[in-house]
Amino acid sequence: MDTNKRPDDMKRINTPELAEAFIDEQVKAIQAQVGDGKVLLALSGGVDSSVCAALIMKAIGQQLVCVHVNHGLLRKGEPEQVIEVFRNQLQGNLVYVDATDRFLDKLAGVKDPETKRKIIGKEFIDVFVEEAKKLNGIKFLGQGTIYPDILESADGIKAHHNVGGLPEELNFELVEPVKLLYKDEVRMVGRALGLPEGMVDRQPFPGPGLGVRCVGAITRDRLEAVRESDAILREEFANAGLQGKVWQYFTVVPPITSTGIKDGKRTDDWMVIIRAVNSVDATAATVPEIPYELLFKIRDRIFKEVNGVNRVLFDLSTKPLATIEYE
């Protein structure tokens, strides 16, 4: 039996009752798998890893050690938010690792998106190995893999750092309680677990973070342009009442410059692309109508607040033909 294949008769989890039944089933499965062992979990603060953490925590409590790795590719204010929610509010066993320089140094000059993903994935594994060596009794690695990750990896669309298991020399066994769920089901399970609405309804965020939105070879200044423009976009969408109504929105800064004018002088600066999509399970996506007045406001703030940018574009592409992320 292929444990990475969703059974044909598996019901779509679209009610609190089905979510509760799934939770009960997974709690028993996790307890049976882990026993008295300890689990190390990559906690990004996104929906998938948060629900995965809450599920494992419900099953084995303090046997779960959550590790939040700041790889320098997170959104503005994200590390602080993860610490506040999981350490201060949920009283979780959280280890914070600032590995920004380590990741960005390894990624310097790397243009190919698949190579970037693999570098980020390897560094994640290496960080976890180092953290595991500081702890006693770590036997398992918890991961928030979901079903679209498995499907896209199998089809060769893109590699995922959390699909494919671990190197053979490692002794960790994978614990992936939500790997057969679609994104909407993961959110339903998160609500049933009692996670905060702001966390459950949080936008999907790729494992490689802003590394796939700073297209091509990552530079620190262009990465900062992505981070700052993304923060502006999220703030203005929230102010306009679109948070929770538009499924996912973010900015992308490709390694392309174009001619502009500033203070009467010629510039050669980057462009910021605004991406906004609606989807149910990430297998297809449509583009919502965004009022021009809002787009103009976002544009003006980006021009004023983000260095090195002279164009703002809005992406009209659906999935298919385009993917949601650029890499």
JOGI-V178788 format. One record per run of one state. SS is the DSSP state (H for helix, E for strand, - for the rest). FROM is the first residue (numbers start at 1). TO is the last residue. Records with the same first field share a line. If there is no record, write none. Layout:
SS = FROM-TO ; FROM-TO
This chain:
- = 1-15 ; 35-37 ; 43-46 ; 71-77 ; 90-93 ; 99-99 ; 108-112 ; 134-137 ; 143-146 ; 155-172 ; 176-182 ; 193-196 ; 201-208 ; 213-219 ; 240-242 ; 244-245 ; 247-247 ; 253-256 ; 263-264 ; 279-284 ; 287-291 ; 306-308 ; 315-318 ; 320-327
H = 16-34 ; 47-63 ; 78-89 ; 100-107 ; 113-133 ; 147-154 ; 183-192 ; 197-200 ; 209-212 ; 220-239 ; 292-305
E = 38-42 ; 64-70 ; 94-98 ; 138-142 ; 173-175 ; 243-243 ; 246-246 ; 248-252 ; 257-262 ; 265-278 ; 285-286 ; 309-314 ; 319-319
